[in-house]
Amino acid sequence: MAAIQIGRIVVKTYGREAGRKGVIVDIINQNYVLLTGPKSLTGVKRRRCNIKHLEPTDKLIDIKRDASDEEVLTKIEEKGLKEYMAETIVPKV
């Protein structure tokens, strides 16, 4: 299983944004991370999220802690993951 770390691309499994992908930009504590879509690409707002509601993928982008949505979007485009991030998947609950 992929580790929860800054830059890890994850899929939300619960809530109104379930099935959408996001990027971890900060780790708050052992239960919560700061997640962003960014909203302009995936529809996921920057917010605190319980790690139990996330499914990590094998994809990782190189960002610094607390990177802005613009920096995250730039790194996603550099890695060629824009279409991958925009896809919505049906989460396995």
C-alpha positions as a Python dict, from the first residue, in 0.01 Angstrom:
ca = {
    (1, 'M'): (0, 0, 0),
    (2, 'A'): (128, 347, -88),
    (3, 'A'): (228, 566, 205),
    (4, 'I'): (51, 886, 307),
    (5, 'Q'): (303, 1159, 226),
    (6, 'I'): (321, 1510, 85),
    (7, 'G'): (271, 1499, -292),
    (8, 'R'): (84, 1166, -290),
    (9, 'I'): (-218, 1155, -521),
    (10, 'V'): (-519, 1006, -342),
    (11, 'V'): (-882, 925, -418),
    (12, 'K'): (-1150, 1045, -176),
    (13, 'T'): (-1373, 753, -76),
    (14, 'Y'): (-1634, 932, 136),
    (15, 'G'): (-1829, 1257, 131),
    (16, 'R'): (-1957, 1479, -146),
    (17, 'E'): (-1624, 1460, -330),
    (18, 'A'): (-1608, 1078, -324),
    (19, 'G'): (-1443, 935, -636),
    (20, 'R'): (-1244, 1252, -707),
    (21, 'K'): (-869, 1273, -686),
    (22, 'G'): (-660, 1513, -482),
    (23, 'V'): (-303, 1581, -372),
    (24, 'I'): (-179, 1581, -12),
    (25, 'V'): (-9, 1917, 54),
    (26, 'D'): (45, 1888, 430),
    (27, 'I'): (20, 1629, 708),
    (28, 'I'): (-162, 1775, 1010),
    (29, 'N'): (-138, 1476, 1249),
    (30, 'Q'): (-170, 1098, 1238),
    (31, 'N'): (-539, 1122, 1145),
    (32, 'Y'): (-567, 1428, 921),
    (33, 'V'): (-401, 1571, 609),
    (34, 'L'): (-448, 1891, 411),
    (35, 'L'): (-579, 1797, 67),
    (36, 'T'): (-629, 1996, -251),
    (37, 'G'): (-761, 1901, -595),
    (38, 'P'): (-686, 2168, -703),
    (39, 'K'): (-1052, 2272, -733),
    (40, 'S'): (-1010, 2413, -1086),
    (41, 'L'): (-901, 2067, -1211),
    (42, 'T'): (-1076, 1804, -998),
    (43, 'G'): (-1342, 1993, -803),
    (44, 'V'): (-1181, 1906, -467),
    (45, 'K'): (-1146, 2211, -241),
    (46, 'R'): (-839, 2264, -24),
    (47, 'R'): (-944, 2127, 315),
    (48, 'R'): (-855, 1905, 607),
    (49, 'C'): (-942, 1542, 541),
    (50, 'N'): (-940, 1227, 755),
    (51, 'I'): (-692, 974, 612),
    (52, 'K'): (-953, 698, 666),
    (53, 'H'): (-1153, 867, 387),
    (54, 'L'): (-865, 848, 137),
    (55, 'E'): (-729, 575, -86),
    (56, 'P'): (-364, 644, -181),
    (57, 'T'): (-258, 576, -541),
    (58, 'D'): (88, 480, -666),
    (59, 'K'): (136, 828, -815),
    (60, 'L'): (348, 1095, -648),
    (61, 'I'): (436, 1452, -749),
    (62, 'D'): (732, 1649, -617),
    (63, 'I'): (589, 1945, -422),
    (64, 'K'): (698, 2128, -110),
    (65, 'R'): (492, 2136, 208),
    (66, 'D'): (188, 2367, 189),
    (67, 'A'): (234, 2430, -185),
    (68, 'S'): (-23, 2660, -348),
    (69, 'D'): (-288, 2527, -586),
    (70, 'E'): (-100, 2691, -876),
    (71, 'E'): (223, 2507, -785),
    (72, 'V'): (36, 2177, -753),
    (73, 'L'): (-136, 2230, -1091),
    (74, 'T'): (200, 2310, -1257),
    (75, 'K'): (358, 1989, -1121),
    (76, 'I'): (58, 1780, -1232),
    (77, 'E'): (92, 1921, -1586),
    (78, 'E'): (471, 1860, -1587),
    (79, 'K'): (413, 1493, -1495),
    (80, 'G'): (142, 1460, -1764),
    (81, 'L'): (-124, 1364, -1510),
    (82, 'K'): (-386, 1627, -1595),
    (83, 'E'): (-630, 1384, -1764),
    (84, 'Y'): (-568, 1123, -1492),
    (85, 'M'): (-653, 1376, -1219),
    (86, 'A'): (-967, 1501, -1396),
    (87, 'E'): (-1118, 1147, -1414),
    (88, 'T'): (-1378, 1062, -1153),
    (89, 'I'): (-1383, 700, -1042),
    (90, 'V'): (-1641, 498, -852),
    (91, 'P'): (-1495, 435, -504),
    (92, 'K'): (-1497, 83, -357),
    (93, 'V'): (-1666, 117, -21),
}
